[in-house]
Amino acid sequence: MQRYPQGELVIVLDTSDLDRSADFWTTVLGYRRDSYGGGPYLSLSPSGGEGVELLLQRTTDRKTEKNRVHLDLRTEDLEAEVARVEAAGGVLLTSEAVVEHGWRWHVLADPDGNELCVLQPPSS
């Protein structure tokens, strides 16, 4: 029996298509697919072994409102990272970068419409 430390974080993301979402998130995050026994779940984990598990959960529920929780990807090159996420199947939701307190970011959506932000930290 596998044991988990108290408080182990797993992020669960609803999706209508496990394979499509797995293709997107493994490309964007550099994760690998792990077997989760089939059914409506597919586990993704960091290729290096350390980090937070992303559990994809197939659902027929449609996304209708803004996410209350989303993923942020931090990068030194905002435009290149946005282009990379778009090439993986992401959809750009902001026409111009949002700028706040020296941070710059764009909001994108995964193939199911779940928001994620690509952020460039202040240069200082």
C-alpha positions in Angstrom: 0.0 0.0 0.0 1.4 3.4 -1.0 1.6 5.9 1.8 1.3 9.7 1.4 2.7 12.3 3.7 0.2 14.5 5.4 -0.7 17.5 3.2 0.7 16.2 -0.1 -0.6 18.6 -2.8 -2.2 17.3 -6.0 -3.8 19.7 -8.4 -6.9 18.3 -10.1 -8.0 19.7 -13.4 -11.3 18.9 -15.1 -11.2 18.0 -18.8 -13.5 16.6 -21.4 -10.7 14.7 -23.2 -7.9 13.1 -21.2 -5.6 12.5 -24.1 -5.9 16.0 -25.5 -5.3 17.6 -22.1 -2.4 15.2 -21.3 -0.8 16.2 -24.6 -1.2 19.9 -23.9 0.0 19.8 -20.2 2.9 17.4 -20.7 4.2 19.7 -23.5 3.7 22.9 -21.5 5.0 21.7 -18.2 7.5 19.1 -19.3 5.6 16.4 -17.3 5.1 12.7 -18.1 2.0 10.6 -18.1 1.6 8.2 -15.3 -0.9 5.3 -15.2 -3.8 5.8 -12.8 -5.7 2.6 -13.4 -7.8 4.0 -16.2 -11.3 5.3 -15.8 -11.9 9.1 -15.7 -8.4 9.9 -14.3 -4.9 10.4 -15.7 -2.0 11.4 -13.6 0.8 13.7 -14.8 4.0 14.2 -12.9 7.3 16.1 -13.3 9.7 14.3 -15.6 12.5 14.9 -13.0 10.4 13.2 -10.3 10.1 16.1 -7.9 7.1 18.5 -7.9 3.4 18.6 -7.8 1.2 16.0 -9.4 -1.4 17.2 -11.9 -4.4 14.9 -12.0 -6.6 15.1 -15.0 -10.2 14.2 -14.3 -12.6 13.5 -17.3 -16.0 15.1 -16.8 -19.0 16.0 -18.9 -19.4 19.3 -17.0 -18.8 22.3 -19.2 -16.7 25.2 -18.0 -18.9 28.2 -17.7 -17.2 30.7 -15.5 -13.7 32.0 -14.6 -11.5 29.6 -12.8 -11.1 30.3 -9.0 -7.7 28.5 -9.1 -5.3 28.6 -12.0 -1.7 27.7 -12.9 1.0 30.4 -13.4 4.0 29.8 -15.6 6.9 32.1 -14.8 9.4 32.9 -17.6 12.1 35.4 -18.5 10.9 35.6 -22.1 7.1 36.4 -22.1 6.6 36.4 -25.8 8.5 33.2 -26.5 6.7 31.3 -23.7 3.3 32.5 -24.8 4.1 31.4 -28.4 5.2 28.0 -27.0 2.0 27.5 -25.1 -0.1 28.6 -28.1 1.8 26.1 -30.3 0.9 23.3 -27.8 -2.8 24.2 -28.2 -3.3 27.1 -25.8 -5.6 30.0 -26.7 -4.5 33.6 -25.9 -7.2 35.5 -24.0 -5.5 38.8 -23.6 -4.7 41.1 -26.5 -2.0 43.0 -24.6 0.1 42.0 -21.7 -1.2 42.9 -18.3 1.3 45.0 -16.3 1.2 45.3 -12.5 3.9 46.1 -10.0 6.6 45.4 -12.6 5.1 42.0 -13.5 3.9 41.4 -17.1 1.6 38.6 -18.1 -0.8 37.1 -20.5 -3.9 35.0 -19.8 -4.3 31.9 -21.9 -6.7 28.9 -21.9 -5.9 25.2 -22.2 -8.0 23.2 -24.7 -10.8 22.9 -22.2 -10.9 26.6 -21.5 -9.1 26.4 -18.1 -7.2 29.7 -17.6 -3.5 29.8 -17.0 -1.2 32.8 -16.8 2.3 33.2 -18.4 4.2 35.8 -16.2 7.4 37.6 -16.6 8.8 38.9 -13.3 10.2 42.4 -12.8 13.7 42.8 -14.1 15.1 44.0 -10.8 
